[in-house]
Amino acid sequence: MLRLAPNLVRRTSSRTPAPSSSSLNFSVCLLLQNTFPQCQQGDHPFQKRYFSSGSKASSPSLSIWRRRKEMGKEGLIAAKELKRLRSHPLRLDQFIRSNVSRLLKSDLVAVLAEFQRQDQVFLSMKIYDVVRKEIWYRPDMFFYRDMLMMLGRNKKVDEAKQVWGDLKREEVLFDQHTFGDIIRAFLDNGLPSEAMEIYDEMRQSPDPPISLPFRVILKGLLPYPELREKVKDDFLELFPDMIIYDPPEDLFEDQECKRENEDD
C-alpha cells in the first residue's frame, strides 16, 4: 500500500491542475495517516520526511552581521586604499564618498568586519558611519555588538559612548548573552567603570535575566572585588537557589597587585 502512494498521487495529478508542493505534501501525509492510523504524526519515516520539510523554509534568515563575510575584489581594493589614505583626512573622505559608498552591501559589511578584526578603530568608525547611511541599513543588535566589542578591546571610551548613544536612539535592545559578552570585553581590557555602566543598562533591560551572563561577568570582576560583590548580590537576589564559587581571598590580593603593577 505504501509503494502505491506515489503512483496514486501521480494519477490524480495527471487529471487535475498541478497542485502546489505544500498541497502535495499535505495529501501524501493525509494518505499515510489513513494507511497507518496507529502511528502518531511524524512517527513513520515517510511522515517525518514530509512533516519536517516545512520547518526549514519557515526559519528566519540570519542577520547579515552573523553570516560569513567574504570580501570581493572591489572590497579588497577599497580596504587597501582606505588603509593607505588613513593619514590623509581630506583624501580619505573624498575616497569614501566616491568609492566606498558605491560598494555592494556584502563588500561593505566584509570591509567593516575585517577592520574590526584588525582593530583598525579609526577606519572602523568611518565605515560604521557609511553603513548607517545606506538605504539597506536596519538597526541590528549584532552590528552594534561587534563595534562595541572592538572598541572595548582597544579601550576607546569616547567612540564607545558615541556608538552606545546611536543604538539607544535607534532603540536597539541587547539580549542578556550579548550584554554579558560586551561587559566582559570591557572588564578584560581594564574599563570597569564603563563596564558597570553597561551592566546598569543590562539590569534595566526588558529581556528576562539568565544566570550564565552573570557568571561571565562575575569571573571578569575578579580583579575588582567591590564591584564583584555588588553583582554577586544582584545574582543571589535573582537566583536564590544558585551557588557562586568565591575564590580564595589571596587570589583577590594577587589580582589587586597585578592591576596596580599594570597601572604603574
Phi, psi and omega in degrees: 000320181295322180292334180282344185301310179299322180297320180297319179295318181295320179297317180296318184291334181289339182261346183233163177302147183299124179283163175290164181297325180293322178293320179297316178301317181295320181296315180296317180298319180295319179297319180294322179295320178291327181285322182239071183295340182283345182269139173284162180302125177092355182286320183282146182305319180292325178295319180301319181300315185278322183288333183271350187293330183281340186294324181291321182292330184272352181288139182293146179288153180289153172300145179298338181276355177254346181285162176295131186255109179249127185268129177279182183299315180297322178295319178298317179296316181296317181298317180296318181290323177298317179294326180289327185263003187296338178267006178235086189306315183294314180293326178296312180297322178296319179294322179297316181293320187272331187240310186295321181294347180264357182295150172297155180304315182297322179290319181296317177298318181291322178297315178298316180298322180291318177295323176296318180298324180275001183058038175274083188297311184301312181290326177298319179293325177296312180291326176304315179294322179296314182302317185290347177263353182289149182294333181273355185293136172227138178306134187215132181301318185287330175300312181286326178301312182297321178295313182293323178298317180294318180292323176296318179302327185258009175057041180261088187290314183298315179295323179295321178294323177297313180296319179297320177298322179296315182291329176292319179295327179272002176058041176279133180248131174270149169277173186295322180297319180293318174305312182300318181295317182292315179300317179297322178298319179291319179296316183294344181246025171073035178236064185293323182297314179293323178297320181287332174296319177291326177298319177299322176296321179298320181292334180269358184292144176288347179291129183301137180292144174230158192285324188300313178301325177297319179294322176298317180292316181300322178293321178291341181270006180305322177286355184232078188302320183294316178295325180296322179296322179297312180293324178298317178298318178297318180299312182292331176290321181281326184230072186296339182271000182259161183242142176247132176278123176259121179292163179303150183297329180294338176292322176298320180296319178296319179295321180295316179297318180297319181293320179295321178295322178294324179293325179291000000 
